[in-house]
Amino acid sequence: MRGIERARRELTAAGLLVEHGFSEPAVSRSYYAAFYAAESALSLLGESRAQHSGVLSAFVQLVVGRHGLDPTSGRLLRRLYTFRREADDSFDAVPDETARAAVADATRVVDAVARWVDGRSR
């Protein structure tokens, strides 16, 4: 599925950014990796939302709540959304540890969604 492929590319970019000391864009790319995975899951259900907040809410309600994806994925996606907003909207530096945590969290979300999508596609 193209959304998962895009999510994986974003994860690769986030990892490269954090390795080279670019914490703020690494956090942003991490969020987008998880976001694209969430959109992919919603698309599989025939759902789409116009705004990020709508995607997050629908993902938690439909994919996690109704269709059994691990609730941790919903919590991590929301946390990544908060991290991304702080990284993008503030002049404060994002600590490297936060960026590394964002990459790890996004990886967990993307992997969980990819498994969920694969299980539904069979």
N, C-alpha and C positions, 0 to 999 in steps of 0.2 A: 504494500500500500504506500502510495506516494507520501502521505503525511508522516509516516514512520521513517521513511528514508530521509525526508527533510529534517526531522527531529534528530536523527543520528548525525547528519552533517552539522547541525547546530551544536551538538554535544562535542564533536571534534573541534569545532572552532572555539568553543568555550574552554576546552582543555588546553589548546594552544595559547589562547589569550592569557589564561591564568599562569601557565608555565613561564610566560615572558613578562609577567608583572602588570598585566592590564586587567586589574580586578573588576573595575566597573563594567567594562564591556563583557567580561566573562560572566558576570552575574546576569546581565541582560540576555546574552545568548543562551545561558542555562535555562532561564525562564522560557524563552521562545522554544527551546527544544521540548520542554514539557507541554507548553501550550499547543504546539503542532501535534504532539501525540494525542492530547485531549481532543483537539478538533478532528483528528483521524477517527478516534473512537466514536465521537458523536456522529460523524458522517456515516459510519457503518450502521448506525441506528436510524439513519435518514434525518438526522437533526443538524441544524446549524444555528449559530447566533452571530449577531452583527458586532457585538462589543466583547471585549475581554472579560468583563465582569459576567456577562451572560454565558460565555463559554465555561467559565469556572463554575458558576452555579449549576448549569445544565450538566456538566461533567459529574459533579458531586451528586446531584439528584438522580440522574439517569444511569450513568455508567457505574458509579459506585453504589448508589442506593438501590436501584432497581435491577441492575444486571450483574451485581456481585464482584466488581473489582475491589481489591483490598482498600479499605478506607484510608490507609496510610497514604496512598497516592493522592487522594483528594486534599489531605492536610498538607502534604509536601507542595502540591501545585499552588495552594493558597499562600504558603510561606514564600515560595519563589516569586509569586506576584508582588508580595510586599517588599522583598529584597530588591526586585527589579525597579520598582517605583522609587525606592530610596536611592538606589545607585544612579538612576537616570535623572532624578529631580533634585539632587543635592550636590553641593560643591565639595562635600566631605569625602575623603578617601574611604574606599571600602577595604577593610583588612583582607589580606591574602587568605586568612583562614575562612572568612565568610565566603569568599569566591570559591575556594575549594569545596566548602560545604554545599554551595549552590550547585556545582558541577555534580557532586555525589548525589544530591537530592534529585536533580533532573535525570540523572542516569537511572535511578530507581524508578522514577515515574515512567520514563520511556520504555524501560525493560518490562515493567508490569503491563503497560498498555499494549506493547508489542505481543506479549504472551496472550493477553486477553483477546486481541484482534485475531491472532493466529488460531486460537481455540474456537472462535465464532465463525471463522472462514472455512472450517473443515466441513 
